[in-house]
Amino acid sequence: MSSNDVEMAEPRSPTTNETDSETTDSDEQLELAAQVEVLTEENRRLREEYVRARQSRYQATALGLAAVGIIAALGGVLFPDARDVLVALGATGLFGAVLTYYLTPSQFVAADVGERVYTAGATNVAAIADELGLRDDRVYVPGKTVPARLYVPQNTAYSVPDDEAGPIVVDDDSRGLLLEATGAELFDEFEQAVTGAIATEPAALASQLTDGLVEQFELAQRADADIDAADGRATISITGSAFGDIDRIDHPIPSFLAVGFAAGLDQPVTLEVTPGDDRADWLVTCRWNPETAPEDE
């Protein structure tokens, strides 16, 4: 067999264009990896700065209370006639400073993390309710062992079940779901922090709940209540939700409000959430039976 009959294939060397393309792809990957690393580091730095900023607020408050306490105590020495009052004020200021300093949170959870956790649970509950053919009605039922539970009925006409009947209610006249409400745990925390007792009149109760929503939990930037006790209605306008859209099932903001009204008025409360207007992002409407609710004085 001659060498002319068989052609030996020689390896094809890469062209200049192919080499340049591979080099470009490699450079782009390295650049993207570097950008990801920079963004990750920047995100970590921003989170640390946020934590330090929040901690500095508490520490500044502690220093302010300590300064008031020291000045009041010195005033008690300089002004004998007002010594009792000034010494008491000084002791209160110093005690508050110590508490504020040592109770400063060392870790904060970003709102977007909390929202993602809530979203997963809400999506699952909404899917189950849809699969069971339940209505969009949301009823918060006061409980014996918890402030209130969320009842989602199946039928248009329904009887509110006993608060211990859930989670799946099979009675013909109250068939549906009876679930632990997101706002129940929040209300427990709120009840421990509120000054005095929880109000039982709609207007006073609404004032307490909106203050807790904005000042204590910081779930919204603003919450304003419009109360019609005679009609058994409270509409709260919400601006600046920290957890995104609040028209999802058992969202922390409307859930906390509905649980609060159900527990404070000691009767079932129906909940409706609608988009707001140019004055607010959302409108949360809670309704109850005005004939059995305490009247505002």
Secondary structure, DSSP 8 states (H G I E B T S, - for coil): --TTTS---------HHHHHHHHHHHHHHHHHHHHHHHHHHHHHHHHHHHHHHHHHHHHHHHHHHHHHHHHHHHHHHH-GGGHHHHHHHHHHHHHHHHHHHHT--S----HHHHHHHHHHHHHHHHHHHHHTT--S-EEEEE-SSSSEEEEEESSSS-----TTS-SEE--GGG-EEEEE-HHHHHHHHHHHHSSSS---SHHHHHHHHHHIIIIIS--EEEEEEEEEGGGTEEEEEEEEETTS-S-STT-HHHHHHHHHHHHHHTS-EEEEEEE--TT-SEEEEEE--TTTS----
